[in-house]
Structure formats: C-alpha cells, structure tokens
Amino acid sequence: MKGAVVACQATKSLTIAALLAGLAAPLSARAETPACDVPQDLLRLASPLSRVAHKVASNEPLVIVAIGSSSTAGAGASSPAANYPSRLAVELKQHFPRHSITVLNRGVNGEEVADMLKRFDTAVVAAKPDLVLWQLGTNSIIRDHSLAEHESAIHDGIKKIRATGADVVLIDPQFVPKVIVKPKATEIVKLIATAAKREDVDLFRRYDVMKRWNEVNHIAFDKFVAPDGLHLNDWSYACMAKGLGQAIAEAAQRPIMSATMMLPLIP
C-alpha cells in the first residue's frame, strides 16, 4: 500500500514537472522574440493622407497598392500571408474594423525604379487606388547604381499616382547587411528623402526604423533578416506592417486625433 502511495506521488510529481516544462517552453520562446517597439517620431508621416481620410470618413472601400521589388513581393517570408502588404491589411483592419480595405501586392523581384514605372499603368493606375506605397532604392544600392539616374522616373511615377487622386507614401531601402555594406547606401536613402520632400509626398523611413532595431534595441540581424542577408523575415515584415499601419491610421485621422495619442507598438 505504501509503495502504491509513493508511486502515485511520484507520478503526480512527474505530471506537474511535465506541465511546468510545457508552460516554460513557450515563455522561453517568447523571450527570444524581439519586441516590436518603434518611437512615434520615426513612424509619423509628414503630411496627412487626405484621400484615405475622405474614404474613411465616408465609409467607402479603401484600395491600397503596394508597388516595389522583392521586399514588397515578400522574399524571405515563410508564406504570402507573412509579407508586409498582407500583414498591413490585417493591421489596418484593426484600426478601421468597419471598413472594407484591400491591399494589392504589386511587388516584382529585382526591379529598379525605371522597371516599376514601365508597369505603372497596369499595376497601379488600373487599380484606381486611394493610397500607393512605393518601395524603391534597394536594388540600385546592391547593384552599385546611382538612384540619381532615376530621379526623373521617380517624378514621373509620383505624377502618375497623383493624377489618379491617390495619396503617396515612399518607402526607402531596408537596413540589412547586404545594403549597409554598400558605399552608396546612405546617399540613396538621403536622395529618396529629398525627393519626397521636393515632391511633397510622405516617406516611411524603413531604413531608420530597422537601423534602430539593430543599434538602439540591440536586436541581432539574424532575428529580423532572412538568411540571405538582404530580405526581411516574418518578424520584420510584421513589425514593419504594424508601424506602417499605425502611421497610415494616424495620418488619415490627423484632423481629429493628435499624433500624441498614437498607441504604442506591442510585439
């Protein structure tokens, strides 16, 4: 009898230990996942998004086109659902739960500005967008091309977008090993910022956001960069989309909501 009691107690102890181990495993894994934490000054867009604001206020469907190269297409993501346009659709639905929101992914691997411009009529204009997110510059950097060669193409692209009545947000290159090693990286990042200011369009400062992850938050590259050293991974696409979604939502509601009321990002 005594042996049976001891055996029963031992079994209970093992069961409890197994349960505790099961609880500890997710906590350990969660601790290894970086927090998606970006300050408001890096997220805030310079100008309100008037077309998006109108669509939200009038409760009309919102169409967003994301055009760019492989980091828009989703290279490095585990599935199409994990790329930034797909994640952005989820984030915006949380900000505007009663609205119909469509985010179209028009990313094509390997393209530079001039390549994208050639398909603007079919990939962008034909969709009748309310907002266009234009990611550019990365392939010019890694190929050692000067983006200055594409300045007129950037102007023409913005002009085409504006002709549709859509808002415009430029997205600069990613801060990753294969980009930052290039001597023209910061030059092209600055050139895109200058172009955005000159054309009076918004800029999402992806380069600075990701730089902060590494240099301020001390997140190792292997936590937010795919093994190829160039593309984002699921975590960084999701965090980028969270920040961009917050920036879009704030800019679309700026007349009725102060930027200081922006909610903090969470993992």
C-alpha positions in Angstrom: 0.0 0.0 0.0 2.8 2.3 1.0 4.6 1.6 -2.3 1.4 2.4 -4.2 1.1 5.8 -2.5 4.8 6.6 -3.2 4.3 5.5 -6.9 1.2 7.7 -7.1 3.0 10.7 -5.6 5.9 10.2 -8.0 3.5 10.1 -10.9 1.9 13.3 -9.8 5.3 14.9 -9.4 6.3 13.9 -12.9 3.0 15.2 -14.3 3.4 18.5 -12.6 7.0 18.7 -13.8 5.8 18.0 -17.4 3.1 20.7 -17.1 5.6 23.2 -15.8 8.1 22.3 -18.6 5.3 22.8 -21.1 4.5 26.2 -19.7 8.1 27.2 -19.6 8.8 26.3 -23.2 6.5 28.9 -24.7 7.7 31.5 -22.2 11.3 30.8 -23.2 10.5 31.0 -26.9 8.5 34.3 -26.3 11.5 35.8 -24.5 13.6 35.2 -27.6 11.2 37.1 -29.8 12.1 40.8 -30.0 9.6 43.4 -29.1 8.2 45.4 -32.0 9.0 48.8 -30.5 9.4 51.9 -32.7 9.1 55.5 -31.5 6.5 57.8 -32.9 8.9 60.3 -34.4 10.2 57.6 -36.8 6.7 56.5 -37.7 4.8 59.8 -38.2 4.3 60.8 -41.8 5.0 64.4 -42.7 1.6 65.1 -44.2 -2.0 63.9 -43.7 -3.4 61.3 -46.1 -6.3 63.3 -47.4 -7.7 60.7 -49.8 -7.6 57.9 -47.2 -9.1 60.3 -44.7 -12.0 61.0 -47.1 -12.6 57.3 -47.7 -12.6 56.5 -44.0 -14.9 59.4 -43.2 -17.4 58.5 -45.9 -17.2 54.8 -45.0 -16.2 53.9 -48.6 -14.0 50.9 -49.6 -10.3 51.7 -49.4 -7.9 50.4 -52.1 -4.1 50.4 -51.4 -1.5 49.4 -54.0 2.0 48.4 -52.7 4.4 48.5 -55.5 8.1 47.7 -55.3 10.7 45.0 -55.6 11.3 41.7 -53.7 10.8 43.2 -50.2 7.3 44.1 -51.3 6.7 40.8 -53.2 7.7 39.1 -49.9 11.1 37.4 -50.5 12.2 36.0 -47.1 8.7 35.5 -45.8 7.5 32.0 -44.9 4.3 32.4 -46.9 2.4 35.1 -48.9 0.4 35.8 -45.8 3.6 36.9 -44.0 4.7 39.6 -46.5 4.3 43.2 -45.5 1.3 44.1 -47.7 -0.6 41.1 -46.3 0.3 42.0 -42.8 -0.6 45.6 -43.4 -4.1 44.6 -44.5 -4.5 42.9 -41.1 -3.2 45.9 -39.2 -5.4 48.4 -41.0 -8.4 46.3 -40.4 -7.7 46.6 -36.7 -7.5 50.4 -37.0 -10.6 50.5 -39.2 -12.7 47.4 -38.4 -15.9 48.7 -40.1 -14.2 49.5 -43.4 -13.6 47.4 -46.5 -9.8 47.5 -47.1 -8.0 45.9 -50.0 -4.1 45.9 -50.2 -2.8 44.8 -53.6 0.7 43.5 -53.7 2.4 44.7 -56.9 6.0 43.8 -55.9 8.3 42.2 -58.5 11.7 40.7 -57.6 14.8 42.5 -58.9 13.1 45.7 -60.2 14.5 49.2 -60.0 12.6 52.5 -60.4 12.6 52.6 -64.2 11.3 48.9 -64.3 8.5 49.7 -62.0 7.5 52.8 -63.9 7.0 50.8 -67.1 4.2 48.9 -65.4 2.6 51.7 -63.5 -0.4 51.9 -65.8 -1.4 48.3 -65.4 -0.1 47.6 -61.9 -1.0 50.9 -60.2 -3.3 53.2 -62.2 -5.7 50.5 -63.4 -6.4 49.5 -59.7 -7.9 53.0 -59.0 -6.0 53.2 -55.7 -6.7 55.6 -52.8 -3.1 55.1 -51.5 0.1 54.0 -53.2 3.0 52.7 -51.2 6.1 52.8 -53.4 9.1 50.9 -52.1 12.3 51.8 -54.0 16.1 52.1 -54.0 17.3 48.8 -52.7 18.3 47.2 -56.0 20.1 50.3 -57.1 22.2 50.1 -53.9 23.1 46.5 -54.2 24.0 46.8 -57.9 26.0 50.0 -57.3 23.8 52.1 -59.5 23.1 55.7 -58.8 19.5 56.5 -58.0 20.1 59.9 -59.4 19.7 58.3 -62.8 16.1 57.5 -61.8 15.2 60.9 -60.4 13.1 61.8 -63.4 11.4 58.4 -63.2 10.5 59.0 -59.6 9.0 62.3 -60.5 7.0 60.7 -63.4 5.8 57.9 -61.1 4.5 60.3 -58.5 2.9 62.4 -61.2 1.1 59.3 -62.5 -0.1 58.4 -59.0 -1.3 62.0 -58.3 -3.3 62.0 -61.5 -5.4 59.2 -60.0 -6.1 61.3 -56.9 -4.4 58.8 -54.6 -2.1 59.6 -51.7 1.5 58.6 -52.0 4.0 57.2 -49.5 7.5 56.4 -50.5 9.3 53.6 -48.6 13.1 53.7 -48.6 15.5 50.7 -48.5 15.9 48.2 -45.7 18.8 48.3 -43.2 20.3 44.9 -43.7 23.9 43.6 -44.1 23.9 43.4 -47.9 22.6 47.0 -48.1 24.6 48.8 -45.5 27.9 47.4 -46.7 27.5 49.4 -50.0 29.1 52.8 -50.2 26.0 54.4 -51.8 23.5 53.2 -49.3 23.2 56.3 -47.1 23.4 58.5 -50.2 20.4 56.8 -51.8 18.4 56.9 -48.6 19.0 60.7 -48.4 18.2 61.1 -52.1 14.8 59.4 -51.6 14.1 61.6 -48.5 15.0 64.7 -50.6 12.7 63.5 -53.5 9.8 63.0 -51.0 10.3 66.5 -49.6 10.6 68.1 -53.1 7.6 66.3 -54.4 5.6 67.0 -51.2 4.8 63.3 -50.6 5.1 61.2 -47.5 8.0 58.9 -46.6 8.0 55.9 -44.4 11.6 55.7 -43.0 12.1 52.0 -43.1 15.9 52.3 -43.1 15.9 54.3 -39.9 13.3 52.1 -38.3 15.4 49.0 -38.9 18.6 50.7 -38.0 17.1 51.4 -34.6 16.2 47.8 -34.1 19.8 46.9 -34.5 21.7 49.9 -33.0 19.3 51.0 -30.2 17.3 48.0 -29.4 20.3 45.7 -29.9 18.4 43.2 -32.0 20.8 40.9 -33.9 20.5 40.9 -37.6 19.6 37.2 -37.6 16.5 38.0 -35.7 15.0 40.3 -38.3 16.9 39.5 -41.6 16.4 36.4 -43.8 19.5 34.1 -44.1 20.4 35.8 -47.5 21.4 38.9 -45.6 19.1 41.1 -47.8 15.4 40.4 -47.2 13.2 40.7 -44.2 11.7 37.7 -42.4 8.3 37.1 -40.9 9.0 39.1 -37.7 10.4 42.1 -39.5 7.7 42.2 -42.2 5.1 42.0 -39.4 6.8 44.8 -37.3 7.2 47.0 -40.4 3.5 46.5 -41.3 2.5 47.3 -37.7 4.4 50.6 -37.8 3.2 51.5 -41.3 -0.4 50.7 -40.3 -0.1 52.9 -37.3 1.4 55.7 -39.4 -1.3 55.5 -42.0 -4.1 55.4 -39.5 -2.7 58.4 -37.7 -2.2 60.4 -40.9 -5.7 59.6 -42.1 -7.2 60.8 -38.8 -4.8 63.7 -38.0 -7.5 66.4 -38.2 -9.4 64.7 -35.4 -6.7 63.0 -33.5 -3.4 64.3 -32.2 -0.2 62.4 -33.0 0.5 62.2 -29.3 -2.5 59.9 -28.9 -0.9 57.1 -31.1 -0.9 53.8 -29.4 2.4 52.2 -28.5 3.5 49.2 -30.6 3.4 45.8 -29.0 5.0 42.5 -30.0 
